[in-house]
Amino acid sequence: MTFKPVIWYPIALVLSVINLAGAGFAAAQAEPWHAGIHATLALAFGLWAQRLRQGPGEGELPARLEALEAEVSNLRQELSETQERLDFAERLLAQGPEPRRVGPQG
């Protein structure tokens, strides 16, 4: 299962709004610690929602692209070596069996 920002963005946004409303209710009840906790959670969920909306970091995408290019280069090298081995095996099979030679017996 992959992490999908498209799904998590609205969830983070809703959690931020709910905690902001909770901070208002807690402040109305004269509970400063309770209101502060809700305000902190609202801020944290809001920042998370903003981060999800921005997408991957600027430095992250080129690094991933470079890693993919290196992997493709390795795969091409392995494929080339495999093709050379296959060609060699085909040439050996095309020659057929060599006749046995009997050398001088001393």
Secondary structure, 3 states (H helix, E strand, C coil): CCCCHHHHHHHHHHHHHHHHHHHHHHHHCCCHHHHHHHHHHHHHHHHHHHHHHHCCCCCHHHHHHHHHHHHHHHHHHHHHHHHHHHHHHHHHHHHCCCCCCCCCCC
